[in-house]
């Protein structure tokens, strides 16, 4: 049987676009005499609609789109992901479904069994779990049709802890009793820098365990903070990857289940570079955030530091230099080197910039507050005034010309609160908010791999907020290599202070860092959406109480 894998970029709630995109690829498959074309999970409406699923009109539009797509399925079968109504008297109102469309109608629906409710996922909020297991028969194949998590009942993940399994049910074990000849899994599996290896492990384990070929179709593209990397693939009955689609790009590939062999020009299992992946994910996330929101132009504050430099380089690759306007906002503490580095980067990229010194405005603020601050010494208050003046000026540019302000804070700073609310925390999207400082430096080196884009001085100079004389980040924080190592153990690995200290870290440093993380939750609650590239990003995926004593 000839099967087409359609790895596409959907927009949440854009039914006209998603429907036409799906029909376009059904017609493309028809021209190549394909028997079955497979689309990803929730492809009709995009993943994840969240509380849009609670709106009646949204579900009606999903149903209408399904019927329209079905009408194009004459002489071909399509598997399309969509929410469908639960007609039973009990349970949640919806199922997450794989819809089998054939001969102009909805032929069969397979419901998702395992509903992830951890990290960024909250599917049990909306969907009823499946409790019926049926094979789909087509062209001599007996298909075990599953939806994303349904193959992840035993996953090599931090979520399972010591128990060894996250779920009590195993959909594939039930389907295997009906002697399937092929597994198809439609997915909406978002990117993180360790997800590719975990995903391949899960898929290989399933193919090998059941000794059945496996077709996996994932979506691609950015939807707010989530970036989907595609990476759809086909595995043989021994668990070997024999075909793999592109990462971070739409792709379309046809395979024949009667001839599952690696192509001659196969590039499967080539070595991965996680910094390159992070780079590609961030560029795609920026591009789709702007494109799907109908935003055209961006702005940011270019300081001469590493974070704003890397952010600008990524944005230029996503949007083009002609769609960016930046502000240089030096104070009396900004070094000549920083201004020169910022200017050199803007010139190198061909980005419009304006140099607007902020000191007169800062002085006016301080003079105005002098009678209130009488008897006090300058402290972090005056430092924050500088950041907030910059934030106000950037937002003024955004308001006047519609340039969406991009936040340039990194994950290390966000974790310990090394940022100013209503100042450098401003923005419509946080580009580096899930990237540790040590990886920001690696991104800079990757961006410069062919030619110097980011000035070398920006990369090698000691990081500084330049809000007081001779200030260095290391005055307030441990060195970033040490800080990031502790933060990773606490945030991604979810280890306690005692467990981190047992690894050889200084008890005083660990307690200080964890204290800073915990007391700054209220700041992170007010950050813009953060592009997610790790297994535990701030935002949807990490929910902590603001008021707590732990």
RASUL-V532155 format. One record per backbone hydrogen bond with DSSP energy under -1.0 kcal/mol. CO is the residue of the C=O (numbers start at 1). NH is the residue of the N-H. Records with the same first field share a line. If there is no record, write none. Layout:
# RASUL-V532155
CO: NH / NH
This chain:
# RASUL-V532155
1: 257
2: 35 / 36
3: 255
4: 38
5: 253
7: 251
8: 220
11: 14
13: 15
14: 18
15: 19
16: 20
17: 21
18: 22
19: 23
20: 24
21: 25
22: 26
23: 27
24: 28
25: 29
26: 30
27: 31
29: 34
30: 33
35: 77
36: 4
37: 79
38: 6
40: 43 / 81
42: 46
45: 13
49: 52
50: 53
51: 54
52: 55
55: 59
56: 60
57: 61
58: 62
59: 63
60: 64
61: 65
62: 66
63: 67
64: 68
65: 69
66: 70
67: 71
69: 72
70: 73
72: 74
73: 104
77: 37
78: 101
79: 39
80: 99
81: 44
82: 97
84: 95
93: 86
94: 128
95: 84
96: 112
97: 82
98: 110
99: 80
100: 107 / 108
101: 78
102: 105
105: 102
108: 100
110: 98
112: 130
116: 123
118: 121
122: 125
123: 126 / 127
136: 143
138: 141
141: 138
142: 181 / 182
143: 136 / 145
144: 184
146: 186
147: 150
148: 151
149: 152
153: 166 / 167
155: 157
157: 160
160: 163
170: 174
171: 175
172: 176
175: 178
176: 179
182: 144
183: 215
184: 146
185: 217
186: 148
192: 195
194: 198
195: 199
196: 200
197: 201
198: 202
199: 203
200: 204
201: 205
202: 206
203: 207
204: 208
205: 209
206: 210
207: 211 / 212
213: 183
214: 235
215: 185
216: 233
217: 187
219: 230
221: 228
223: 226
225: 532
226: 223
227: 191
228: 221
229: 248
232: 245
233: 216
234: 242 / 243
235: 214
236: 239
240: 236
243: 234
246: 231
251: 7
253: 5
255: 3
256: 259
259: 261
263: 266
267: 270
273: 277
274: 278
275: 279
276: 280
277: 281
278: 282
279: 283
280: 284
281: 285
282: 286
283: 287
284: 288
285: 289
286: 290
287: 291
288: 292
290: 295
297: 404
298: 325
299: 406
300: 327
305: 309
306: 310
307: 311
308: 312
309: 313
310: 314
311: 315
312: 316
313: 317
314: 318
315: 319
316: 320
320: 323
321: 324
323: 298
326: 354
327: 302
328: 356
330: 358
331: 334
335: 339
336: 340
337: 341
338: 342
339: 343
340: 344
341: 345
342: 346
343: 347
344: 348
345: 349
346: 350 / 351
352: 326
354: 328
358: 362
359: 363
360: 364
361: 365
362: 366
363: 367
364: 368
365: 369
369: 373
373: 376
379: 383
380: 384
381: 385
382: 386
383: 387
384: 388
385: 389
386: 390
387: 391
388: 392
389: 393
390: 394
391: 395
392: 396
393: 397
394: 398
395: 399
396: 400
397: 401
398: 402
404: 299
405: 428
407: 431
410: 414
411: 415
412: 416
413: 418
417: 419
420: 423 / 425
423: 426
429: 407
430: 531
432: 435
435: 411
436: 440
437: 441
438: 442
439: 443
440: 444
441: 445
442: 446
443: 447
444: 448
446: 449
455: 459
456: 460
457: 461
463: 473
468: 471
472: 475
473: 476 / 477
479: 483
480: 484
481: 485
482: 486
483: 487
484: 488
485: 489
486: 490
487: 491
488: 493
489: 495
496: 500
497: 501
498: 502
500: 503 / 505
501: 504
506: 510
507: 511
508: 512
509: 513
510: 514
511: 515
512: 516
513: 517
514: 518
515: 519
520: 524
521: 525
523: 526
524: 527
529: 430
533: 193
539: 542
